[in-house]
């Protein structure tokens, strides 16, 4: 099992991406992928070689509007694939558990992704 920690990170929502011009969309999505790849590298997480189960836990400030789980899942999974934490985000290579949300009293926004080889 390995855990990716993304501090002070708010994943870009698919709704936001779809409302952008196609040129801007690619740059913003690439930024999310770069952030995920950076933290995966710094934390020395092992590359995926087979099927993995991924559990995503999002910590969000109390009172802040929570993003829809399906709205951030695609961006995160694409980032995990780009960072080689998943071979692919298809069901053949990845079992995605429902996103879990936790509230925090402060202004903390962070994401934890737990990867387990299966």
N, C-alpha and C positions, 0 to 999 in steps of 0.2 A: 504494500500500500504506500502511496505517496500523496502528499498534500501540497497543492499550489495555493499560495496566499497572495492575494492582490489587494494591497492596502490603498485606501483613498481612491478607489476605482469605481466608476459608474459605467457599466456596459452601455454602449449605444443601442437604442431600441430599433427594432426593424421598422416600426412606424416612422421614426425619425429618418432612417435611411431612405425609406421609400418616398418621403416628401422632399428629398433633396434632388438637385440636378445630378445626373449620372456621373459627371466628372468629380463633383464634390463627394458623392457617395463612396467612390473608390478610395479616396484619400482618408476619409473618416474611418472606414472599415479597416484600412491598412493600419491606421493609428491604433485601433483596438488590438489588432494582431501583433503589432510591435510591442505593445505594453505586455501582453500575455507572454510573448516569446522572451522578452527581457527578464521578467520575473522567473520564468521557468529555467532560464539559463543561470541566473544569479543563485537560485535555490538548488541548482544541480539536480533537477528532476530527471529520472530515467526516461528515455524515449520508449514509445510503445512499439512492441514487436508482435503483438497479437491482440486479441479481443480484450476490451476493458470495460469495467463498470465505472461510471462517473456519477458522483453525487455533488450537486452544487448547493452551497449554502451562502445566502446573501444576508449581510447585516446592514440594516437600514435605520436611519434616524427616526425616533418617535415623531409622529406628526407629519412626516414627509410622505408624499404619495408613493406607494409601492408600484414598481413596474410590473406589468403583466408577465408572468413566467415565460410564456411562449414568445414574448416580445424581445427578451434578452437571450434566450437559449441559443438561437441560431448564431448570433454574433460570438458568443462564448465558444460554442462547439467549433466554429470555423477557426477561431484563434487557437484552440487546443490542437486542431489538425495541423495548422501552420507551424506550431511550436513542436510538432512531433510527439505530443502527449497522447494523441490518438492516431491510429493508422488512417481511419476514415470515420466520418460521423454517421455512416449508414448502420442499420441494425445488424449487419454482418459483423461489424467490428466494434460496435459500441452499444452498451446498454445504459441508457440515461434514466436515472431516477428522477422523480418529481423534484423541482427546485424547492428548497426549504428556505423560508424567510424568518429572520429574527429581528426584533426591534431593539434599539439601543437608545439610552437616554441622551447621549451627546449627539454630535454631528457626524459620527463615524459612518462611512460607507465603505464596505469591503466585501470581497468575494473569496470564498474558500472552495476549492474544487478537490475532491478526493477521488483518486484513481486506484482501482483495484484490478489486477490481472485476473481474468476468468477463463 
